[in-house]
Amino acid sequence: MPEAQRRKVHIQSARKPAWLNKKISLSDCQPVKELLRDFGLQTVCQQAACPNIGECFRHRQATFLILGTICTRNCRFCAVRPGTPGPVDPQEPDRVAGAVQRLGLRHVVVTSVTRDDLADGGAGMFAGTIDCIRQRNPATTIEVLIPDFQLDREALRRVTAARPDIIAHNLETVPRLYPLVRSQADYRRSLEVLALLKTLAPAIAVKSGLMLGLGETQEEVLTVFQDLARIGCDFLSVGQYLAPGKEHFPVQEYILPEQFEWYGRKALQAGLRRVASGPYVRSSYLAHRYLEAEAV
């Protein structure tokens, strides 16, 4: 879709376009919220104000957030609170495994806040959580969405050694916008994390995610697709950025559904194996479908 042919929807009012009108039912969320409260667990669905929470919780699906709810970084697109995190809870992996069992999840996604305060960035907790889930839920496939661990090879090795089915690390946006929205991260470092994961464990699927609508150009997005394909990334999610609040980076553009479809085709043409691209796509949204598609 050449730039000249794109119909851009710029931000002219506080109202979202018609295709971004998903409603959240509080009654749909309540049973899973109560279960999570019983286990003393957090989800990124709640902490990051995900618009898909009603749909996912209605189907008894949740993305677990380990290592607390306070992040040592302050990305301008993210609803998770920045600050000084509390101590690590060594019992958390077993509680996650118990909740996975109670929910009957056939595929589970586990992510975390960034913990630059920890020597291993929290890699050991990821590995321990994978081990606990597998012991109690041997038929469940496991996906972890990890921070960059400051490109610590040993931390990445600990996660790959636990043998999850998918390891994800999101690039989030194009290189030019990192200083504006991810000032404590680095595009090349995140790309190298994905490349190193593939080197350490070629058999494990590697996944990344992008948000659109932050002010990126079409050409910049296509270049990211090429970068991901070049380092061997397998799966990709592409979704619309929605600002969690007025204090966060403002949405620059609403991407049309047909543009998302076009981007999805372009990502596949670049060499990605599986791509989900749409306004409401998020990294862990319908995450089981990536592996299911591989099995067909």
N, C-alpha and C positions, 0 to 999 in steps of 0.2 A: 504494500500500500504506500505509494510515493507520498512524500510530505504534502505535496500540492493537492492531493486527493483526500487528505484526512479532514474529517469534520471535527474540529476541536470544540470541546465543551468547557469553556473557561469559567472561573468562579465569579459569578455576577451577583449572587445572593447567598443567603444561608441555606437555601433549599437544595437538597440533593436531586439529581435527575431521577426519572421514573424507575430506571432499572436498579436503583439502589434503595429500595423501599422495604427491605426485609424487616419484619417485626419480630421482637423478642417477647415470648410468652413467659412471664414469671412463674406460672403454674407448671409449665413444662420443665423449668429448671430446678424446681424445689426438691424432687426426690434425690437427684444426684448431689445437689448442694448439701442435703442432710447426710448422705453417705460420706461425702468428703469431710464434713465436720466431724462425723463419728471417728474417722480415721486420722483426723488432725492433719489433713493434706491441703495443698494449694494447687490451683490449676492456672495455666497461662490464659485459659479461656476467660477467667474472672479478672486476673491481675492486669491483663493487656486489653481488657474491654473488647473482646472479639465479637463482631456482629453475628457470628454463626453460633453463639453459645446456646441459644434456644433450640436450634435444630440438633446440635450435637448432644446436648444434655437430654433431649427428648428420646434420642436413640441410645442413651446410656453410654455415651462416648465422652472422653475427657482427655486433655493433654496435661500431664502432671508437671508441676513446677517444683523442682527440688532446690535445696540449698537456700531456702528463705525467699522473701519477697522484696528485699532491698538490693539494688544493683550498684556495683561500684563504678558504673559508667552512666552517662546521662545523654543518651541519644534523643534527639529532638522529636522523633516520630513515635516514641514508645511511651505507653502509659505506666509502665512499671516504675516505682519510685526509686530515685537515686539516693545514695547515702552510705552509711557505714553498716554493713550487715552484721547480724548476730552470729553466735557460734553454730557450727555444723551439728546437726542432730544425727547421731550414728544409728538411730532406730528407724529413720525415715525410709531407707530402702525396703525394709520388711513391711512397713505400712503400705507403701506403694504396691508391693506385690499382693498384699491382702486385698486392697481395693480393686486391683485388676481382676483378681479371682472373684470378688463379689459382683463386679459389673459384668463378668463373663466376656471380657474383651478378647477378640481374636487377633487384634492388632493394637498395640499400645505405643503412644508417643510420649517420651519423657524429655523435658527440656529444663533449663535453669536460668537464673539470673547470671550475669557475669560476676565472677568472684576473683578479681585481681588481687585480693587480700590473701588468698590461699596459695601456698607454695605450688600446688599442682593445679590450681585453678578450679578445683572440684572434680578433676578427672577420676579420682578414686571413688567418689560418691556415685558417679555415673556407672563405673564398672561394678560397684557393689549393688546398685539398683538393678542392673541388667542381670546379674547373677541371681538375686533374690526372685525376680520375676520369673526367670527361667526355671528355677527350682520348684516354684509353686504353680506355674502355669506353662508347662512344657510345650503345649500346642500353640501358644501365643507368639506371634511374630513381634519383634521389638525394634522400634525406631528411636534413635536419640537425636535431638537437635542441640548441638553443642556450641558454646562460645569459641573464640579463637585460641584460648589458652595461651595467648601471646606467642603462638607458634612454638610452644614447648614440645619437642619431639617425644620426650618420654611421656608427657601427659597424653598426647594423641595415641601413643603406643598402648597405654593402659586401656584406653577406650576400645581400640580395635581388638586388643587381646581378649576382651570380654565377648566378642563375636556377636554384636547386634546384627539384625538383618539389614538395617539401613542406618547410615550415619549422615546427618544433615548439618550443614553450616550455611547460613544465609548471607549472601552478598548484600542483599536488601536494595541497593541502588547502584547507579553508575559511578565511576571514579570521580568525576567532576563534582558531584554533590556530597561526597564524604565530608569535606570540611564544614558544610552547612548542616548536615543532619547526623553525621556519625564522626564527630571530631576526634573521639578517642579510639577510633578503629582505623584500619588502613586497608584499602581495596586489595592491594598486592599481597598483603599478609593473609587476608581471608582467602584469596585465590590459592595461595601457597598451602594453606591449611587443607583445602580440598584436594590439591595435588598430592600432598604428603599422605593423606588418608588413603588415597588410591594406591600409592606406592607401598604403604605398610600392609594393606589388606586388599589386594585386587579383587577378591571374590565378594567383598561387601559392597552393596550398592551405595553410591555417594549421591547426595541430593543437595540442592540449593534452592533459594527462593528470592524473588524480586518483587518490589512494590513499584507500581507506576502511578504517575500523577504528582510527582515531586518536582517536576520541571525538567526531566530528562528529554533528550531528543530521540527520535526513532533510530537514528544511526548509532547513537550511544548504546541503546538497548541491543541492537543487532551485534555490536562489537562485544558486549558482555556474553551473548550467546556463543559467539566464536571462542571467547576466552574459556568458557566453561567446557565446551566440547573439546578444546585442545588439551585440557588437563585431565580429561577422562570422566567428567561428571556424568552421571547416569540419568538422574531425575531432576525436574525443575518445576517449581510452582511460580506462577505470575499472577498477581492480583492488584486490585485498586488500593492505593493508600487512602485511608480515612483518618483525619486528625482526631486523636482521642479527646482533645480539649483545646480551648482557645490559647493556652500557653504553649502548645506544641507547634511544630512547623506546619504552616497552612498548606492545604491542598492547592496545587497550582492548576490542575486539570483533571476533569473526569474523562476517563478513557472509555470510548464506546465499546459495547459488547463485540461488535464485528471487528474492531481493532484488536481486541484480545484474541479472537480466533485467528486473526492474521499473524499475530506474534507467536501463537502456539505453533502454527505451521512453519514459521521461520525458524523457531528453535529446533524443531524436529529436523528440518533441512540442514541446520548447522551441525547436527550429529548427536543431539540429546536423545536418549532412548524413550523416555516417557515424559510428557509435559502436560500439566494442568494449567490452563490460562483462562481467566474470567474475572469479572469484577469482584466476586466474593471469595475467590480462591485465596487460601492461606496455606502456609507451609504444612500444617498438620490437619487441614480440612480434608475429610474423606481420604486420609493418608493410606488406608488399607488398599485402595484401588491401584496404587502403583505396582505393588507386588502381585495383586490379582491379575493385572494386565500382563505381567511377565509370565504368569503360569498358563495363559491361554495359548 
